[in-house]
Amino acid sequence: MRNSKTNELVLTGLFTAIIVIMAFTPLGYIPLVVINATIIHIPVILGSLFCGPKKGAFLGFVFGFTSCLKSTIAGTSLSSFVFSPVLAASFAGTSGIFKSIFIAFVPRILVGVVPYFVYIGIKKVLLSEKKNLWGTILNVVMSVFLAFGVYAFLNKMAGSLTSAACMGIGIAVGIVVFAVVEAVFVRKNAQVIPFVYAGVAGAMTNTILVMGSIFVLYKDAYAKAIGTAGDAVLGIIGGVISFNGVIEAIVAAIIVYLVGLVLNTIKPIAVK
């Protein structure tokens, strides 16, 4: 028990340092031709899985604090005020302070909580008597999600391809991934699924809650900041979620799976 607690503290400290380094260097982003995929949330997701939801929430708080601090000091974009209570006070009044604190911290704290319960829930399902059925259902969902991600990426990046061609490639990739994962299940090595879904859940929690909160709390101010009409904000936010969000979720799923498998040999995740 003592060794387990010590390992958790060491991992928490390590993940904290990684989050800070990623937040204030280009290491927090992976260039993907048309976008920079944010990966700062990945240490938070891994911390949630291997250190538990409480320490995961702490790591999420650190992530939120770095985004708040960076937005306040650097103010690198016109919409930085949504993460900075200091900038929000001058841009949107006193109420903006509380709105920006909520957007900067609450979604990021939940990034450190949600993946743990997703992982544990899926792990329990895959240990049940109907694991093959549930495994196939989860594979279908994951393959559809991946197909949409490939479609969104190609549709935005490859101007020479028609929308139908992008969709066809996405579907083909989804089918291949489905077949490969089914083969993994046949070999009774289903560790990939819980890690993949934990990665997707963490990334989408961040994207959906941040962008959704911006729409609910800052619709008009956000539209003014980016120079667009208020009625267009929903479409812009939907585009961010469906493109950036899906791509970042796929990247998170891959990295969480690869790193998670290694860490799991050192400190196995207990399924209670």
C-alpha positions in Angstrom: 0.0 0.0 0.0 2.8 2.4 0.9 4.6 1.7 -2.4 1.4 2.3 -4.3 0.9 5.6 -2.6 4.5 6.6 -3.2 4.2 5.6 -6.9 1.1 7.8 -7.2 2.8 10.8 -5.6 5.8 10.4 -7.9 3.6 10.1 -11.0 1.5 13.1 -9.9 4.7 15.2 -9.5 6.0 14.0 -12.9 2.7 14.7 -14.6 2.5 18.1 -13.0 6.0 19.0 -14.3 5.0 17.7 -17.8 1.9 19.8 -17.8 3.8 23.0 -16.9 6.5 22.3 -19.5 3.9 21.6 -22.2 1.9 24.7 -21.3 4.8 27.1 -21.7 6.6 25.5 -24.6 5.7 24.3 -28.1 5.8 20.7 -26.7 2.1 21.0 -25.8 1.1 20.9 -29.4 1.5 18.4 -32.3 1.5 20.1 -35.8 -0.9 18.3 -38.1 -0.5 20.3 -41.3 -3.7 22.4 -40.9 -4.0 22.5 -37.1 -1.8 22.1 -34.0 -3.4 19.3 -32.0 -3.3 20.2 -28.2 -1.9 17.4 -26.1 -1.5 19.2 -22.8 -4.6 17.3 -21.5 -2.9 13.9 -22.0 -0.8 14.0 -18.8 -4.1 14.8 -17.0 -5.8 11.8 -18.6 -2.9 9.5 -17.7 -2.8 10.9 -14.2 -6.5 10.2 -13.8 -6.0 6.6 -14.8 -2.9 5.8 -12.8 -3.3 8.1 -9.8 -7.1 8.1 -9.4 -9.7 10.8 -10.0 -8.7 12.9 -7.0 -5.2 13.4 -8.1 -6.5 13.6 -11.7 -8.7 16.5 -10.6 -5.6 18.2 -9.1 -3.7 17.7 -12.4 -6.7 19.2 -14.2 -6.6 22.2 -11.9 -2.9 22.6 -12.8 -3.8 22.5 -16.5 -6.5 25.1 -15.9 -4.1 27.3 -13.9 -1.5 27.2 -16.6 -4.0 28.1 -19.3 -5.3 31.0 -17.1 -1.8 32.2 -16.4 -0.6 32.0 -20.0 -3.7 33.8 -21.3 -3.3 36.6 -18.7 0.4 37.1 -19.3 0.8 36.4 -23.0 -2.8 37.1 -24.3 -1.8 35.5 -27.6 -5.2 35.8 -29.2 -8.2 38.1 -29.2 -10.2 35.5 -27.4 -7.7 34.9 -24.5 -10.1 36.7 -22.2 -12.3 33.5 -22.0 -9.5 31.8 -19.9 -8.3 34.9 -18.1 -10.4 36.5 -15.3 -8.1 39.5 -15.4 -8.7 40.2 -19.1 -12.3 39.3 -18.8 -12.9 41.9 -16.2 -11.9 44.7 -18.6 -13.6 43.0 -21.6 -16.8 41.7 -20.2 -17.2 43.3 -16.8 -17.2 41.9 -13.3 -19.3 38.8 -14.3 -16.6 37.9 -16.8 -14.3 37.1 -13.9 -16.4 34.2 -12.7 -17.2 33.1 -16.2 -13.5 32.9 -17.2 -12.6 31.1 -14.0 -15.3 28.5 -14.7 -14.1 28.0 -18.3 -10.4 27.8 -17.4 -10.8 25.4 -14.5 -14.0 23.3 -14.4 -13.6 21.5 -17.8 -9.9 20.8 -17.1 -10.7 19.4 -13.6 -13.2 17.1 -15.2 -10.6 15.9 -17.7 -8.9 14.5 -14.7 -12.0 12.7 -13.4 -14.1 11.4 -16.4 -11.4 9.2 -18.0 -10.9 7.2 -14.9 -14.6 6.2 -14.6 -14.8 5.6 -18.4 -11.8 3.2 -18.2 -13.1 1.4 -15.1 -16.6 1.1 -16.6 -15.4 -0.3 -19.9 -12.9 -2.6 -18.2 -15.7 -4.1 -16.1 -17.9 -4.5 -19.2 -15.1 -6.4 -20.9 -14.7 -8.7 -18.0 -18.4 -9.6 -18.0 -19.9 -12.7 -19.6 -21.0 -10.7 -22.7 -17.6 -9.2 -23.3 -17.5 -10.2 -26.9 -20.8 -8.5 -27.7 -19.9 -5.4 -25.8 -16.4 -5.4 -27.3 -18.0 -5.5 -30.8 -20.3 -2.6 -29.9 -17.5 -0.5 -28.6 -15.4 -1.3 -31.7 -18.2 -0.1 -33.9 -18.5 3.2 -32.0 -14.7 3.7 -32.1 -14.5 2.9 -35.8 -17.3 5.3 -36.7 -15.6 8.0 -34.6 -12.3 7.4 -36.3 -13.9 7.4 -39.8 -15.5 10.8 -39.0 -12.2 12.1 -37.8 -10.4 11.0 -41.0 -13.2 12.5 -43.1 -13.0 15.8 -41.2 -9.3 16.0 -41.5 -9.1 15.2 -45.2 -12.1 17.4 -46.0 -10.3 20.4 -44.4 -6.7 19.5 -45.6 -7.0 17.9 -49.0 -8.6 20.5 -51.3 -8.1 18.3 -54.3 -10.4 15.6 -52.9 -14.2 15.8 -53.0 -16.3 15.4 -49.9 -17.4 12.0 -51.1 -13.9 10.8 -51.6 -12.9 12.0 -48.1 -15.9 10.2 -46.7 -15.0 7.0 -48.6 -11.4 7.1 -47.3 -12.7 7.7 -43.7 -15.1 4.7 -44.0 -12.3 2.5 -45.4 -10.0 3.4 -42.5 -12.8 2.8 -40.0 -13.5 -0.7 -41.5 -9.8 -1.6 -41.3 -9.5 -0.5 -37.7 -12.6 -2.4 -36.8 -11.2 -5.6 -38.4 -7.9 -5.2 -36.6 -9.4 -4.6 -33.2 -11.8 -7.6 -33.7 -8.6 -9.6 -34.3 -7.2 -8.3 -31.1 -10.3 -9.5 -29.3 -9.9 -13.0 -30.9 -6.5 -13.1 -29.3 -8.0 -12.1 -26.0 -5.9 -9.0 -25.7 -8.5 -6.3 -25.3 -6.3 -3.8 -23.3 -6.5 -1.3 -26.2 -10.2 -0.5 -25.8 -10.3 1.0 -22.2 -7.2 3.1 -22.9 -8.5 4.3 -26.2 -11.9 5.3 -24.8 -10.3 7.0 -21.8 -8.2 9.1 -24.1 -11.2 10.0 -26.3 -13.4 10.8 -23.3 -10.7 13.1 -21.7 -10.0 15.0 -24.9 -13.7 15.4 -25.8 -14.6 16.5 -22.2 -12.1 19.3 -22.6 -13.2 20.4 -26.1 -17.0 20.1 -25.6 -17.1 21.7 -22.2 -14.7 24.6 -23.0 -16.4 25.4 -26.4 -19.9 24.8 -25.0 -19.2 27.1 -22.0 -17.9 29.8 -24.4 -21.1 29.6 -26.3 -23.4 29.7 -23.2 -21.4 32.3 -21.2 -19.6 34.4 -23.9 -21.5 34.1 -27.1 -21.7 37.8 -27.9 -18.4 38.7 -26.4 -16.7 35.9 -28.2 -18.3 36.9 -31.5 -17.1 40.5 -31.0 -13.6 39.3 -30.2 -13.1 37.1 -33.3 -15.0 39.6 -35.5 -18.0 37.6 -36.5 -21.8 37.8 -36.1 -23.4 36.4 -33.0 -25.5 34.0 -35.0 -22.3 32.5 -36.6 -20.8 31.5 -33.2 -22.6 28.2 -32.9 -21.4 27.1 -36.4 -17.8 28.1 -35.5 -17.9 26.2 -32.2 -19.5 23.2 -33.9 -16.7 23.2 -36.4 -14.0 23.3 -33.7 -15.7 20.4 -31.9 -16.2 18.3 -35.0 -12.7 19.0 -36.5 -10.2 20.0 -33.9 -11.9 18.1 -31.2 -12.1 14.8 -33.0 -8.5 15.0 -34.3 -7.2 15.8 -30.8 -9.3 13.0 -29.4 -7.8 10.5 -31.9 -4.3 11.8 -31.0 -5.1 11.5 -27.3 -6.4 7.9 -27.8 -3.2 6.8 -29.5 -0.8 8.4 -27.0 -2.8 7.3 -23.9 -2.9 3.7 -25.2 0.8 3.6 -26.0 2.0 5.2 -22.8 -0.7 3.5 -20.7 0.4 0.0 -21.7 3.9 0.8 -20.5 2.8 2.4 -17.3 0.4 -0.4 -16.7 3.3 -2.9 -16.5 4.8 -0.8 -13.7 1.7 0.2 -11.9 -1.4 -1.8 -12.9 -4.7 0.0 -12.7 -6.8 -1.7 -10.1 -10.4 -2.4 -11.2 -12.6 -2.6 -8.0 
